[in-house]
Every structure is written in C-alpha cells, then in structure tokens.
C-alpha cells in the first residue's frame, strides 16, 4: 500500500496537471470564440457568391470555362488535407487524416495518381508514419491564417486544373456546423460543383454584360472562398475540440484528486488508529 507521502505526492502532481489543463481550456475557449467569429463574418460573402452563381447556372448557361471542365475519366486527383500543428484536441486530427487516407487508397487502387498537399504537423507525421508519399507540406497555417493563405492554395490548384495537370480537386478538413457539431468532411472544389441545387430555366437576357462573363468572373472568387471557409472552419473546430478535450481532462483530474484524497484520509486515519493502539498496548504492558 502506498505511503501517506506517496499519496500526497500524487495528489500534488494531479493538481498541477489540472492547473495546466484548466488554463489550456480557458485559452482554447477564447481562441474558439475568435475563430467562430471569423467563420461567421465570412459567411455572408460566401452565401452571396454562391447565390449569384446558382442564379446564373439556373439559366442553362452554356459556359466553357476551364474551371468547369469535366474530364470523362479523372486520372490525377489533387488533395489538400487540413489538420493542426498540435495535439491535445481529441480525435480532431485523426478523423481528418483517416478520411483522407481512405480516399487516397481508393483512388490509387483505381489506378489514379494523387497530388497530396498537407497542412499541419499532425497530418505530416501521420503520412510519414504510414509511408504515404505527398507532394508538399505546410506548417505555417494557424488560427490567424485567412484570405492570403486561401488565395495561395486556390491559385495553385486552379492553375494546375486549368492546365490539365489535375482532373479533380478536393479538400479534407473539419467542417464547423455549430458549437456542438464539427465533422471531418471532404469538399469537391474542381471542377466547380455548379449543378448542385440549381433550378434550371430562365433567360440570359437578365444579365449585363452577359451571364457567361459574369460566371467567369465569379468562379475564381467562389473557389477562393471555398479554401478560405475550409481554413477558417478547421481552425474553429480545432479550438473547440481542444477546449472539450481539456475540459474532460480537467474533470478527470478533479475526480482523481477526490479519489486520492479519500484514500489519503483513510490511510491517515488508519495510521492514527494504529499509533493509538500501540500507545495503549505499551501503557498496558507497563502497568
């Protein structure tokens, strides 16, 4: 059985750990609030562009824009996987990498070439551990990243797609739905998913200078927004996941402290009782 000193030492160690997890929980809560605010601030612009594109697409526009190119067979796939640089956030990183690796293995089993780009040290370490080759990796993306980084990724993949070096592009990230729901998902970026939710019919005469020209101008903006949303939502989801993980760790530490405190008190009481018994026995022997 552990001594009183050993039990006291364990209690102190857990209390120190609890202080750390509680502090990390508070930091993640503050960061999550800022990250969610950024997600919500970007939504109106994204919704408006999506609304405009769908309105134009609903007019049966015959656009030959290269970003809408649909090859008969997709031979090369471009993938961007978004994770974090740090752990201690539950299954946040593992859920995204697992989903991405499942898709990559499926594509390769179909004989397709995959151009893999990884964001975050956690994705990089996982892919290296599983010996999955990737093209480029990025560790400078964090919860402060935004439109500048989104444009860089969007421009690269649009250029590769327009040149015919990629036939399909998608992003793997954690989508933010609300404070209690965030899921690892894949999002098709190219060819731009124009048909989804489109109501056909109408006349192109409603637009000036012309629906095709407006669509051509909006498509690159919409794709940049897709990358921006993915970065922002992933950052918000990571902070929420870390807050939940740290709260769970703090609660577990509290339970451990309560249990060890009861154990300490029982051991202390037992020791006192033993000492009293020894004193009484000694007194009896003298008498």
Secondary structure as GFF3:
##gff-version 3
##sequence-region A 1 287
A	DSSP	alpha_helix	4	57	.	.	.	ID=ss1
A	DSSP	three_ten_helix	66	68	.	.	.	ID=ss2
A	DSSP	beta_strand	76	82	.	.	.	ID=ss3
A	DSSP	alpha_helix	92	109	.	.	.	ID=ss4
A	DSSP	beta_strand	113	119	.	.	.	ID=ss5
A	DSSP	alpha_helix	121	129	.	.	.	ID=ss6
A	DSSP	beta_strand	136	138	.	.	.	ID=ss7
A	DSSP	alpha_helix	147	162	.	.	.	ID=ss8
A	DSSP	beta_strand	168	178	.	.	.	ID=ss9
A	DSSP	beta_strand	181	190	.	.	.	ID=ss10
A	DSSP	three_ten_helix	204	206	.	.	.	ID=ss11
A	DSSP	alpha_helix	211	286	.	.	.	ID=ss12
###
